[in-house]
């Protein structure tokens, strides 16, 4: 599977996690380069209200557990960044 396809799978997994409104994924350079090992940075927009740290951990766990069987890639690093918090009532 291509890195682009793997990033789309990871983005979908992150974006459909509970309390996540939006997710974007950036692949990070892996040292040394390896075709099946990926490191990713995930930017999240989350809902106002729930604690942020557990949301980030749920996304990390979900992506770490579900992405490898779907993509064939080994995720060596998953960085989660909360870039914004939004109120669903606005």
Buried (B, 14 or more C-beta within 10 A) or exposed (E): EEEEEBBBBBBBBBBEBEBBBBBBBEBEEBEEEEEEBBBBBBBBBBBBEEEBEEBBEBBBEBBBEBBBEBBEBEBEEBEBEBEEBEEEEE
